[in-house]
Every structure is written in C-alpha cells, then in structure tokens.
Amino acid sequence: MQKIDISHRFHIIPKELLKSYLMTGTLPFIPEGSQEVAALGTVTFSQEPETDEHGTSWKQTFAATSHDLSLTKWNCTRAYIAFSMTDGSIRLIGNEADCPTLTVTPHAGAVRISVEFRSFDPVLL
C-alpha cells in the first residue's frame, strides 16, 4: 500500500467562497478565487483530541512557510485552509459552521502561515 503524505501545496479559500457549499453537504473543493500556495518546506498539520463538558473536540494546527510575501494580506482574516495530499486528494481545515483565523508572520524573505482551529470532527488523514 502506498503511503500518502501531506504535499507542499495548499490553498487559502475565502470564507464566502465555500461556506454555503459546505452547509448543503457538498464535499470540500478548491473554488475559483482561492489562492494556491507552494510551501518552502514541509507543511505541518496536527490534531489532538480534547475532552470537556461539551464532549470531545479536536485541536487542529497547521503551519507552512512561503516566499510569497503577498500572503501578508491574509493576516487576521478568516479563511479555510485546504491542503493537498501526495495522492492529489485534499483535506480541509474548517467546517460549515466556522473557519480558522489565519496568522501570517513576516520573516526575512518569507512568511509563515499558521492556524489553530477546534472542530468536533477530526480531519481524516
């Protein structure tokens, strides 16, 4: 069986381009108007279960670095993150109810994009 990993490509999808589709049960996709990003190195994604009086939720974190300095326009905005797997499939951070707030941190010649999101459903890798 072939091992499927997270690729170095991901998309930033403005909330208004995808939310209504997700509310109708449409599978996540990359809509026209999304910004495709190539990461400089490894894209990291992790999720940990957390249980409280409301049940189990998943704390999801995503981070990547890119040379594209124009990504600073996304800082403090709410958008979905769709990251690609090496088999061509996509995984989405966010759901029909909510999407994460992006943090874009400038560095010399690069930016770091990161999100932290809580979901009641894990992302299946």
C-alpha positions in Angstrom: 0.0 0.0 0.0 1.3 3.5 -1.0 2.0 5.9 1.9 0.1 9.1 1.5 1.7 12.3 3.0 0.9 15.9 3.1 2.3 17.7 0.0 3.9 21.1 -0.1 0.9 22.8 -1.7 -2.1 24.3 -0.1 -4.9 26.8 -0.8 -6.3 29.7 1.2 -10.1 29.8 0.5 -12.0 32.9 1.5 -14.9 32.1 3.8 -17.6 33.3 1.4 -16.4 31.0 -1.5 -17.0 27.8 0.3 -19.2 28.1 3.4 -22.6 27.9 1.6 -21.5 24.8 -0.3 -20.4 23.1 3.0 -23.8 23.9 4.5 -25.5 22.0 1.8 -23.3 18.9 2.3 -21.1 19.4 -0.7 -17.7 17.8 -0.4 -14.8 20.3 0.0 -13.3 21.5 -3.2 -11.0 24.3 -4.4 -13.2 27.1 -5.8 -12.2 29.8 -8.3 -10.8 32.8 -6.4 -8.8 30.7 -3.9 -5.1 31.4 -3.6 -2.8 28.5 -4.2 0.5 28.5 -2.2 3.6 26.5 -2.5 5.4 25.9 0.8 9.1 26.2 1.1 9.4 23.0 3.0 7.2 20.7 5.0 3.6 21.7 5.6 2.8 20.6 9.2 -0.6 19.6 10.4 -1.5 18.0 13.7 -4.7 17.4 15.7 -5.2 16.3 19.3 -8.4 15.3 21.0 -9.6 17.3 23.9 -12.5 16.4 26.2 -14.6 18.7 28.3 -18.2 19.0 29.4 -19.3 19.5 25.8 -17.7 16.3 24.6 -14.6 15.6 22.5 -13.2 18.2 20.1 -10.1 18.3 18.0 -7.5 21.0 18.4 -6.1 21.3 14.8 -2.9 23.2 14.0 -1.4 24.0 10.6 1.8 25.8 9.6 3.7 26.4 6.4 6.4 28.9 5.1 6.4 30.5 1.7 8.4 33.0 -0.3 5.1 34.7 -1.4 5.2 38.0 0.6 1.8 38.9 -0.7 0.3 36.4 1.8 0.6 39.1 4.5 -2.8 40.3 3.2 -4.4 37.3 4.8 -3.2 38.1 8.4 -6.0 38.1 10.9 -8.6 37.1 8.3 -11.0 34.1 8.5 -10.5 31.6 5.6 -10.5 27.9 5.0 -7.2 26.1 4.5 -7.2 23.2 2.1 -4.0 21.2 2.0 -3.2 18.6 -0.7 -2.1 15.1 -0.1 0.5 13.4 -2.3 -2.3 11.3 -3.9 -4.0 14.5 -5.1 -6.8 14.5 -2.5 -7.5 17.5 -0.3 -8.1 17.9 3.4 -10.0 20.9 4.8 -9.4 22.9 8.0 -12.8 24.4 8.9 -16.4 23.3 8.5 -19.9 24.6 7.6 -20.2 26.4 11.0 -16.8 28.1 11.2 -13.3 28.5 9.7 -10.0 29.4 11.2 -8.4 32.8 11.6 -5.0 32.9 9.7 -1.9 34.3 11.3 0.8 35.4 8.8 4.1 36.3 10.3 6.7 38.0 8.0 10.3 37.0 8.2 13.3 38.0 6.0 12.3 36.9 2.5 9.5 34.6 3.6 6.2 34.4 5.6 4.9 31.8 8.0 1.2 31.0 7.7 -0.4 29.3 10.8 -3.8 28.4 12.1 -5.3 26.9 15.1 -8.8 25.6 14.9 -11.2 23.5 17.1 -13.5 21.1 15.4 -15.9 18.3 16.6 -14.8 16.2 13.7 -11.1 15.2 13.0 -9.5 15.6 9.6 -9.0 12.1 8.3 -5.5 11.6 7.0 
